[in-house]
Amino acid sequence: MAGRFPLYTDADVQGPLVGALVLAGWDVVRAVDVLPEGTDDDVHFERAAQLDRVMVSNDRDVRRLAVKWLQAGKRFRGLIAWPQEHYARMNVREIVEQFEALAAQDDPFAYPIQYVKPKG
């Protein structure tokens, strides 16, 4: 069913994007507001899964962790990921538009890992 999903952003997601998502009406929990700074990625990933939130990350280790969970048959709501380098190729508005496009899909996490990519 189409619609927005709750997000859990890791510490690598830039503040202006988090702010833009919140301004656009997204339900966002930031990792730094839930667990102490420096907490391991696996703890944050597990917390996002417990809260039934989609993890949002720019960290390659989190992407590897998601694949590991899939291989182990562990359930999580989803992961939206992209490398830090994409911030130089996309503006915040373009990234938020991709979140909105995912929310418009009937089952955006049929495969639970989705990637934000620059157009073109």
PLY file of the C-alpha trace (Angstrom):
ply
format ascii 1.0
element vertex 120
property float x
property float y
property float z
element edge 119
property int vertex1
property int vertex2
end_header
0.00 0.00 0.00
1.39 3.38 -0.99
2.19 5.89 1.72
4.96 7.31 3.79
6.89 5.04 6.10
8.71 5.97 9.34
12.44 6.64 9.00
15.50 6.08 11.20
18.50 8.09 9.97
22.01 7.11 10.91
24.65 9.64 11.92
26.05 9.85 8.37
22.88 11.35 6.89
23.44 15.09 6.56
21.43 17.47 8.73
19.95 19.56 5.89
18.39 16.41 4.43
16.97 15.33 7.78
15.52 18.81 8.20
14.01 18.77 4.71
12.39 15.38 5.33
10.88 16.62 8.59
9.63 19.82 6.90
8.06 17.69 4.18
6.11 15.81 6.85
8.15 12.64 7.18
8.32 10.87 10.56
12.08 10.85 11.25
14.01 9.49 14.21
17.71 10.31 14.21
20.19 7.74 15.53
21.86 10.42 17.66
18.55 11.01 19.46
18.09 7.33 20.34
21.52 5.99 21.24
24.83 7.58 22.29
27.16 8.96 19.63
29.63 6.31 18.50
27.16 3.43 18.87
27.95 0.62 16.42
26.00 0.40 13.18
24.65 -3.05 14.02
23.03 -1.70 17.19
21.36 1.13 15.23
20.22 -1.25 12.50
18.68 -3.57 15.07
17.01 -0.62 16.81
15.50 0.57 13.53
14.17 -2.96 12.96
12.72 -3.10 16.48
10.98 0.24 15.92
9.72 -0.99 12.50
11.37 2.00 10.79
13.16 2.17 7.47
16.87 2.71 8.02
18.38 5.59 6.05
22.14 5.51 5.63
25.13 6.71 3.66
27.37 4.08 5.25
28.59 1.12 3.19
28.85 -0.95 6.38
25.11 -0.53 6.97
24.43 -1.76 3.44
26.59 -4.83 4.09
24.74 -5.35 7.36
21.37 -5.27 5.57
22.56 -7.91 3.10
23.78 -10.02 6.02
20.36 -9.76 7.67
18.67 -10.79 4.40
20.97 -13.79 4.06
20.19 -14.81 7.66
16.45 -14.45 7.05
16.11 -11.67 9.62
13.26 -9.23 9.10
13.65 -5.47 8.79
11.32 -2.91 7.26
13.77 -1.56 4.73
16.94 0.35 4.00
17.32 3.44 1.83
20.98 3.99 1.04
23.39 5.98 -1.08
27.09 6.83 -0.80
28.22 10.13 0.69
29.66 11.10 -2.71
26.13 11.46 -4.10
25.60 14.60 -2.00
27.90 16.34 -4.52
25.73 15.12 -7.42
22.24 15.61 -5.95
20.64 18.39 -3.96
18.41 17.86 -0.94
15.24 18.47 -2.96
16.18 15.70 -5.42
16.80 13.25 -2.58
13.48 14.10 -0.90
11.76 13.62 -4.28
13.17 10.09 -4.42
11.77 9.36 -0.95
8.39 10.66 -2.15
8.61 8.45 -5.24
9.24 5.42 -3.04
6.27 6.35 -0.85
4.06 6.49 -3.95
4.81 2.85 -4.79
2.47 0.09 -3.62
5.31 -2.02 -2.20
8.54 0.00 -2.19
10.35 -2.55 -0.05
9.38 -5.74 -1.85
13.16 -6.00 -1.96
14.09 -4.28 1.31
17.16 -2.40 0.08
16.53 0.66 -2.08
19.17 3.00 -3.48
18.95 6.76 -4.04
20.74 7.60 -7.29
21.50 10.76 -9.19
19.42 11.20 -12.34
21.10 10.56 -15.63
0 1
1 2
2 3
3 4
4 5
5 6
6 7
7 8
8 9
9 10
10 11
11 12
12 13
13 14
14 15
15 16
16 17
17 18
18 19
19 20
20 21
21 22
22 23
23 24
24 25
25 26
26 27
27 28
28 29
29 30
30 31
31 32
32 33
33 34
34 35
35 36
36 37
37 38
38 39
39 40
40 41
41 42
42 43
43 44
44 45
45 46
46 47
47 48
48 49
49 50
50 51
51 52
52 53
53 54
54 55
55 56
56 57
57 58
58 59
59 60
60 61
61 62
62 63
63 64
64 65
65 66
66 67
67 68
68 69
69 70
70 71
71 72
72 73
73 74
74 75
75 76
76 77
77 78
78 79
79 80
80 81
81 82
82 83
83 84
84 85
85 86
86 87
87 88
88 89
89 90
90 91
91 92
92 93
93 94
94 95
95 96
96 97
97 98
98 99
99 100
100 101
101 102
102 103
103 104
104 105
105 106
106 107
107 108
108 109
109 110
110 111
111 112
112 113
113 114
114 115
115 116
116 117
117 118
118 119
